[in-house]
Amino acid sequence: MLSNNLLKVILILAAIVIAFVALGQIIKPLFFIAIFLFLSSISLIYNRWVKTSIGIEFITLSTVMTARVYGGVVGGLVGLVGLTTAEVLGTGFNAKTVISLVGIFIIGLITPFFNGFNVTVAGIILAVIYDVIIIPLYLLAGSRPLSSAVFIVSHLIFNAWLFVYVAPFLEGIMA
């Protein structure tokens, strides 16, 4: 028969193991969200010097990956906060920024509907959908067609590269 002290030690050890498992489930998502917010925030700093909007950024990847693994609302919020911070650090807000904010939030919300696809296919489709949402609105708001074309081409090439080579690895370690 187990002594009371041994039973207490077993219960304490069990409680510690359960606490570590529970904390791990909280800390891991917060860690990845913080990393994605940092990468998103600094990814548009080049706009201080490059006056043409180039689609090289980590906001789309951050939004899709967090929405895919942690849920659409989380992904949408990561997209909103990441893009807002990136705009503030990059060139600041203008009236057209709202278009991108709405677009990236929508991408976060709809990402879980693409979870049946592998992450590469889903990510590329969602990058295309983002461009389809924002570009007509940017053109209506007065953006130049050539600038919009440069954005689309660079955005899709860069994000295709990210979703082919980076996203599968990230998905494996985030879950």
C-alpha positions in Angstrom: 0.0 0.0 0.0 1.2 3.5 -0.9 2.2 5.8 2.0 0.5 9.2 2.2 3.8 11.0 1.4 4.4 8.9 -1.7 0.8 9.5 -2.9 1.3 13.3 -2.3 4.5 13.2 -4.4 2.8 11.3 -7.2 -0.1 13.8 -7.2 2.3 16.8 -7.1 4.3 15.4 -10.1 1.1 14.7 -12.0 -0.1 18.3 -11.4 3.3 19.6 -12.6 3.1 17.5 -15.8 -0.5 18.7 -16.4 0.6 22.3 -15.8 3.5 22.1 -18.3 1.2 20.5 -20.9 -1.4 23.2 -20.4 1.1 26.0 -20.5 2.7 24.6 -23.6 -0.6 24.8 -25.3 -0.9 28.5 -24.4 2.8 29.5 -24.8 3.4 27.9 -28.2 0.6 29.9 -30.0 1.6 33.1 -28.3 5.2 32.5 -29.4 4.3 32.1 -33.0 1.8 35.0 -33.0 4.5 37.2 -31.6 7.0 36.1 -34.2 4.5 36.6 -37.0 3.5 40.1 -35.7 7.2 41.1 -35.5 7.9 39.9 -39.1 4.7 41.5 -40.4 5.5 44.8 -38.6 9.0 45.2 -40.2 8.2 43.8 -43.6 7.1 47.1 -45.1 9.9 49.3 -43.8 11.4 49.4 -47.3 8.4 51.6 -48.3 10.2 54.5 -46.6 12.7 54.4 -49.5 10.9 52.6 -52.3 7.9 54.6 -53.4 6.3 51.9 -55.5 4.3 49.4 -53.5 6.0 46.1 -53.9 4.2 42.9 -52.6 7.2 41.6 -50.6 5.8 41.3 -47.1 5.2 38.7 -44.4 1.6 39.8 -43.6 -0.1 37.4 -45.9 1.9 34.4 -44.7 1.4 35.4 -41.0 -2.4 35.8 -41.5 -2.8 32.6 -43.3 -0.6 30.5 -41.0 -2.2 31.8 -37.8 -5.7 31.4 -39.2 -5.0 27.9 -40.5 -3.5 26.7 -37.2 -5.2 28.8 -34.5 -8.5 29.9 -36.2 -9.9 32.5 -38.5 -10.5 35.2 -36.0 -7.0 34.9 -34.6 -5.6 35.0 -38.2 -7.7 38.0 -39.1 -6.5 39.9 -35.9 -2.9 39.0 -36.6 -3.4 40.4 -40.1 -5.0 43.6 -38.9 -2.4 44.2 -36.2 0.6 43.2 -38.4 -0.5 45.3 -41.3 -1.4 48.3 -39.1 2.0 48.2 -37.4 3.7 47.7 -40.8 2.0 50.7 -42.2 2.9 52.9 -39.2 6.5 51.8 -39.4 6.6 52.0 -43.2 4.9 55.0 -44.7 2.0 55.8 -42.4 -1.7 55.5 -43.0 -3.5 56.9 -46.0 -7.1 56.5 -47.0 -6.3 53.4 -49.1 -4.8 51.6 -46.1 -8.4 50.7 -45.0 -8.8 48.7 -48.2 -5.8 46.5 -47.3 -7.0 46.2 -43.7 -10.4 44.9 -44.7 -8.9 42.6 -47.3 -6.4 41.0 -44.9 -9.0 40.5 -42.2 -11.3 38.8 -44.7 -8.4 36.5 -45.7 -7.9 35.6 -42.0 -11.6 34.8 -41.6 -11.9 32.6 -44.8 -8.6 30.7 -44.4 -10.2 27.9 -42.4 -12.4 27.1 -45.4 -9.3 26.2 -47.3 -7.9 23.8 -44.6 -8.8 20.8 -46.8 -6.0 21.9 -49.2 -2.4 21.5 -48.4 -0.8 24.7 -47.0 1.0 25.5 -50.2 -2.1 25.4 -52.4 -4.3 27.1 -49.8 -1.7 29.9 -49.2 -1.3 30.7 -52.9 -5.1 30.7 -53.5 -5.6 33.0 -50.5 -2.9 35.4 -51.8 -4.7 35.5 -55.1 -8.0 36.2 -53.4 -6.4 39.0 -51.4 -5.2 40.6 -54.6 -8.6 40.1 -56.2 -10.3 41.9 -53.3 -8.0 44.8 -52.9 -6.7 45.7 -56.4 -10.1 46.7 -58.0 -10.7 48.9 -54.9 -7.3 50.5 -55.1 -7.8 51.2 -58.8 -11.2 52.8 -58.0 -9.5 54.9 -55.3 -7.0 56.3 -57.8 -4.0 53.9 -57.8 -2.0 53.7 -61.0 -2.6 50.5 -63.0 1.2 50.0 -63.5 1.8 50.2 -59.7 -1.0 47.8 -59.1 0.4 45.4 -61.7 3.9 45.6 -60.0 2.3 44.8 -56.7 0.3 41.8 -58.0 3.2 40.2 -59.7 5.7 40.7 -56.9 3.1 39.8 -54.2 2.2 36.5 -55.9 5.7 35.5 -56.7 7.0 36.2 -53.2 4.1 34.6 -51.5 4.2 31.6 -53.8 7.8 31.1 -52.8 6.9 31.5 -49.1 4.0 29.0 -49.3 6.1 26.5 -51.3 9.3 26.6 -49.2 8.5 28.1 -45.8 4.8 27.4 -44.9 5.0 23.6 -44.9 7.8 23.7 -42.3 6.0 26.3 -40.2 2.8 24.3 -40.2 4.7 21.3 -39.0 6.1 23.1 -36.0 3.1 25.3 -35.2 0.5 22.6 -34.6 
